[in-house]
């Protein structure tokens, strides 16, 4: 903490304009820092024109607002799709992928402003504190971190929403008085997440009014819809033949998938800090993309490479979830990914209906499917079924040897 006699040191704060970060701005200012607020537009709904004034009125000295939607989708979401990445087999990593791009820009601003500190409003129980800080340390090793919710001088005074509102009133911090929903949420172009509040009881069903990106199935009126997706080397490039920029493509699929009720999951997951937590997620566009990419990969990637990649995808998803976006292990895995995707080019035809993504067909100039070999009809000389006899006997050799040993020992 800077002394009163010293020059005020600078801190870059991840700023959303909500109650918590607005209060943190003032708290940091009162501690003697020049607070530089940063808001990354990763696709969340926000009145960005009002955000700078709000940050300055809350005690900030500057406010940076950057539109990083394209970078977020191109460099963070699409690689996850190329991996078919799901944490613990279900979660499409929506929040996990947004945090490193936000922290990356915070570091960039810290360098530009010559700030020694980076601050965030993540709690001491969650994953986001790890994601922000690991990225900051990786990109700016000498940086110092301020995490108010882990600081007793903050969280013993501001214990929750009620105390935060009182603090805001005391300092004239502009906040929007709204009815508090019994949960918290985080939104970006890939997904929206819900947790805490009523959701802390894993037996309680989420309320339908919670849904923002997808219709509840009983409200879905859309008829079965056909859709085609084009990929080039594992990267989505077009919807129904129309080429789109990455963020436009994901937004288009969010709109289409949302009206069909696609991409809603409710799960208990294992946080990196060690506890179990319950999360509800809506990821309509990402769900569609993953289904299409996985299908095209099956057509164009050889068996052994595909199986190896599926194994490594589990580790890649863990690294992304835990916050190790900028580390050598992930860099090495991404080099593997680039090779694995060289032939994942083609089109997948889908049908969307009442929460379901149905693959209806796929085509690629890089296809490994050969009808002359795979056909159950006449082989035409492409495959001699008699060859399978020797193949199976060779595969069975270790099994036969082990069986003979077992029989010998049983005597």
Buried (B, 14 or more C-beta within 10 A) or exposed (E): EBEEEEEBBBBBBBBBBBBBBBBBBBBBBEBBBBBBBBBBBBBBEBEEEEBBEBBBBBBBBBBBBBEBBEBBBBBBBBBBBBBBBBBEEEBBBBBBBBBBBBBBBBBBBBEEBEBBBBBBBBBEBBBBBBBBBBBBBBBBEEBEBBBBBBBEEBBEEBEEEEBBBEBBEEBEBEBEEEEEEEBBBBBBBBBBBBBBBBBEEEEEEBBEEBBEBBBBBEEBEBEEEEBBBBBEBBBBBBBEEEEBEBBBBBBBBBEBBBBBBBBBBBBEBEBBBEEEBBBBBBBBBBBBBBBBBBBBBBBBBEEEBBEBBBEBBBBBBBBBBBBBBBBEEBEEBEEBBEEBBEBBBBBBBBBBBBBBBEBEEBEBEBBBEEEEEEEEEEEEEEBEEEEEEEEEEEEEEEEEEEEEEEEEEEE
